[in-house]
Amino acid sequence: MTHDELAAHARAIIDANLYLTLGTVDPDGRPWTSPVYFAAVGDREFYWESATDARHSRHLTERPQVSMVIFDSTVAPFYGRAVYAVGEA
C-alpha cells in the first residue's frame, strides 16, 4: 500500500467516526483511556471538549502526551480498521 493509499484509508476512518479513544497517563504513570466526541481539522489536529475536572483532563495538566485510536466498533470481528496516533494536547 502506498503512502497516499494509507492516508486515504486513515482519512476515511476519521471521517466516518464521531468518537476517538483518548489515552492519558496520571502523575504516577498509570494509563487511562476515555471515549471522547471529536472533530478533526486536517490530518493532524483533533479537538474534543471535556470537563476540566474529568480524569483525562486532569492528567493532561501534568502530562500533555496522549495516544488515540479511532475505529468503527460496529464491524464484524476481523474486519476492523483503525487509526492510531500519538501526540501532545
Residue, then its C-alpha position, 0 to 999 in steps of 0.5 A: m500500500t502506498h503512502d497516499e493509499l494509507a492516508a486515504h484509508a486513515r482519512a476515511i476512518i476519521d471521517a466516518n467516526l464521531y468518537l476517538t479513544l483518548g489515552t492519558v497517563d496520571p502523575d504516577g504513570r498509570p494509563w487511562t483511556s476515555p471515549v471522547y466526541f471529536a472533530a478533526v481539522g486536517d490530518r493532524e489536529f483533533y479537538w474534543e471538549s471535556a470537563t476540566d475536572a474529568r480524569h483525562s483532563r486532569h492528567l493532561t495538566e501534568r502530562p500533555q502526551v496522549s495516544m488515540v485510536i479511532f475505529d468503527s466498533t460496529v464491524a464484524p470481528f476481523y474486519g476492523r480498521a483503525v487509526y492510531a496516533v500519538g501526540e501532545a494536547 
